[in-house]
Amino acid sequence: MPSLLEIAANAAITLSIFLAGRNSVHTWWTGIVGCVLFALLFFHTQLYADVTLQVFFIVTSFTGWWQWLRGNNGPPLPTSRAPLRSLAWIVPSGVAAAAGYGMILYTYTDAYAPFADSVILVFSVIAQLLLMRRRLETWIFWFLVNSIAVPLYASRGLYLTSALYAAYWLNAIVSYYLWNRALRRQVGAAVVPAVT
């Protein structure tokens, strides 16, 4: 039976993720609430990398909120694609960081599934940074994270969280489609000459 804390954390994060997929700025404040609750939940289940991740999400959510509203002190940040050269170094760096952090957790803590937990941590950080910049590729990374999170959380008895992460897995697919469609419209509108 899920605890009240697990239910509340998942309710807030589910709303936040749904709003992110619909490109709504309200994703940020709802995400902050959910991350605080999840940090407490993961601490109690010895998923320490996930606690660290929640702290990171809280801090970056304030930045993302500002960027989506103001861009770089200008108009709201538009949806865009990540440069290919950035992705070419992000992925191998993420793998190396996950392996390194996993080894630290394995060696120095009583963490459960330290390497899977670390992959979730590192690639969630990457996905969050892409989300902050409103990059379409964020949804590819969230798809990967959710694919690992579902069985991990189920193995710790967090069945509600695991089920919701399965829903987030589907949401990542739908959100990629919605953001890609919006991006195509945005690019199409930019090349159509203005009627005078």
HUJOBEL-V646332 format. One record per pair of residues at least 12 apart in sequence whose C-alpha atoms are under 10 Angstrom apart, sorted by the first residue. I is the first residue (numbers start at 0). J is the second residue. Records with the same first field share a line. If there is no record, write none. Layout:
I: J  J
This chain:
0: 156  157  158  159
1: 156  157  158  159  160
2: 40  157  159
4: 36  37  39  40
5: 33  36  37  39  40  41  157  158  159  160
6: 36  37  159  160
7: 32  33  36  37
8: 30  32  33  34  35  36  37  38  39  40  160
9: 33  34  36  37  159  160  161  163  164
10: 29  32  33  160  163
11: 26  28  29  30  31  32  33  34  35  36  37
12: 26  27  29  30  31  32  33  34  36  37  163  167
13: 26  29  30  33  160  163  164  166  167  170
14: 26  29  30  33
15: 27  28  29  30  31  32  33
16: 29  30  167  170  171  174
17: 167  170  171  174
18: 30  174
19: 130  133  170  171  174  178
20: 138  167  170  171  172  173  174  175  176  177  178
21: 173  174  175  177  178
22: 67  77  78  130  133  174  177  178  181
23: 67
24: 63  64  65  66  67  68  75
25: 64  67
26: 60  63  64
27: 56  57  59  60  61  62  63  64  65  67  131
28: 57  60  61  63  64
29: 60
30: 53  56  57  60  61
31: 53  54  56  57  58  59  60  61
32: 57
33: 53  56  57
34: 49  50  52  53  54  55  56  57  60
35: 50  53  54  56  57
36: 53
37: 49  50  52  53  54  160
38: 50  51  52  53  54  56  57
39: 53
40: 157
41: 53  152  157
44: 110  111  152  155  156  157
45: 108  109  110  111  112  155
46: 104  109  110  111  112  113  116  117  152  155
47: 104  108  109  110  111  113  116  117  120
48: 100  101  104  110  111  113  114  115  116  117  118  119  120  121
49: 116  117  119  120  121  123
50: 120
51: 120
52: 117  119  120  121  123  124
53: 120  123  124
55: 120  123  124  127
56: 123  124  127  128
59: 124  127  128  130  131
60: 127  128  130  131
61: 131
62: 128  131  132
63: 76  127  128  129  130  131  132  133
64: 131
65: 131
66: 131  132  133
67: 130  131  132  133
70: 132
76: 131  132  133
77: 132  133  134  181  182  185
78: 130  132  133  134  135  178  179  181  182  183  185  186
79: 129  132  133  134  135  136  178  179  181  182  183  185  186
80: 129  132  133  134  135  136  137  179  182
81: 129  132  133  134  135  136  137
82: 134  136
86: 125  136
89: 122  125
90: 122  125  140
92: 121
93: 117  118  120  121  122  123  124  125
94: 117  118  121  122
95: 118  121
96: 117  118  120  121  122
97: 113  114  115  116  117  118  119  120  121  122
98: 113  114  115  117  118  121
99: 114  117
100: 113  114  116  117  118  120  121
101: 113  114  115  116  117  118  120
102: 114  117
103: 117
104: 116  117
111: 151  154  155
112: 151  154  155
115: 144  147  148  150  151
116: 144  147  148  151  152
118: 143  144  147  148
119: 140  141  143  144  145  146  147  148  151
120: 144
121: 144
122: 137  140  141  143  144
123: 137  140  141  142  143  144  145
124: 140  141
125: 137  140  141
126: 138  139  140  141  142  143  144
127: 140  141
133: 178
134: 178  179  182
135: 174  175  176  177  178  179  181  182
136: 175  178  179
137: 171  174  175
138: 168  170  171  172  173  174  175  176  178
139: 168  171  172  174  175
140: 171
141: 167  168  170  171  172  175
142: 164  165  167  168  169  170  171  172  175
143: 168  171
144: 164  167  168
145: 161  163  164  165  166  167  168  169  171
146: 164  165  167  168
147: 164  165  168
148: 160  161  162  164  165  168
149: 161  162  163  164  165  166  167  168
150: 162  164  165
152: 164
